Amino acid sequence: DVAGTVSRSGAYFQRRLRELVEHPLVGEVRGIGLIAAVELVADKEKKRLFSPIGKVNAFVARRAYENGLITRAMPAGDSLGFCPPLFSTNEQLDEIVDKMKLTLDEAIEFSAQYRG
């Protein structure tokens, strides 16, 4: 039941990732199933991006990797992409979200210099 398993784990992953919208650096979480992106913003109210674009998401991608999380800094804007394996367990998906939150917390001080 590959389709059913992926459907259930994808819905769980999207629910968990959307919790990150509460973080001060996250403007939006978008995606479907096991494909997602987290957009980083300098100002949540105005959805203003960091300046220059790319510095903060590159830092976050590097710190995430150092924290044991593989993500991808997207070339347009300050977004990070996620695409975990199809047969990820809820515990593994929890680990991804928890490591991303830790990484975002670590990026707050670094990001301050790019708020414009």
Secondary structure in CASP SS format (residue, H / E / C, confidence):
PFRMAT SS
TARGET T0000
AUTHOR 0000-0000-0000
METHOD secondary structure of the structure
MODEL  1
D C 1.00
V H 1.00
A H 1.00
G H 1.00
T H 1.00
V H 1.00
S H 1.00
R H 1.00
S H 1.00
G H 1.00
A H 1.00
Y H 1.00
F H 1.00
Q H 1.00
R H 1.00
R H 1.00
L H 1.00
R H 1.00
E H 1.00
L H 1.00
V H 1.00
E H 1.00
H C 1.00
P C 1.00
L C 1.00
V E 1.00
G E 1.00
E E 1.00
V E 1.00
R E 1.00
G E 1.00
I E 1.00
G C 1.00
L C 1.00
I E 1.00
A E 1.00
A E 1.00
V E 1.00
E E 1.00
L E 1.00
V C 1.00
A C 1.00
D E 1.00
K C 1.00
E C 1.00
K C 1.00
K C 1.00
R E 1.00
L C 1.00
F C 1.00
S C 1.00
P C 1.00
I C 1.00
G C 1.00
K H 1.00
V H 1.00
N H 1.00
A H 1.00
F H 1.00
V H 1.00
A H 1.00
R H 1.00
R H 1.00
A H 1.00
Y H 1.00
E H 1.00
N C 1.00
G C 1.00
L C 1.00
I C 1.00
T C 1.00
R E 1.00
A E 1.00
M C 1.00
P C 1.00
A C 1.00
G C 1.00
D C 1.00
S E 1.00
L E 1.00
G E 1.00
F E 1.00
C C 1.00
P C 1.00
P C 1.00
L C 1.00
F C 1.00
S C 1.00
T C 1.00
N H 1.00
E H 1.00
Q H 1.00
L H 1.00
D H 1.00
E H 1.00
I H 1.00
V H 1.00
D H 1.00
K H 1.00
M H 1.00
K H 1.00
L H 1.00
T H 1.00
L H 1.00
D H 1.00
E H 1.00
A H 1.00
I H 1.00
E H 1.00
F H 1.00
S H 1.00
A H 1.00
Q H 1.00
Y H 1.00
R C 1.00
G C 1.00
END
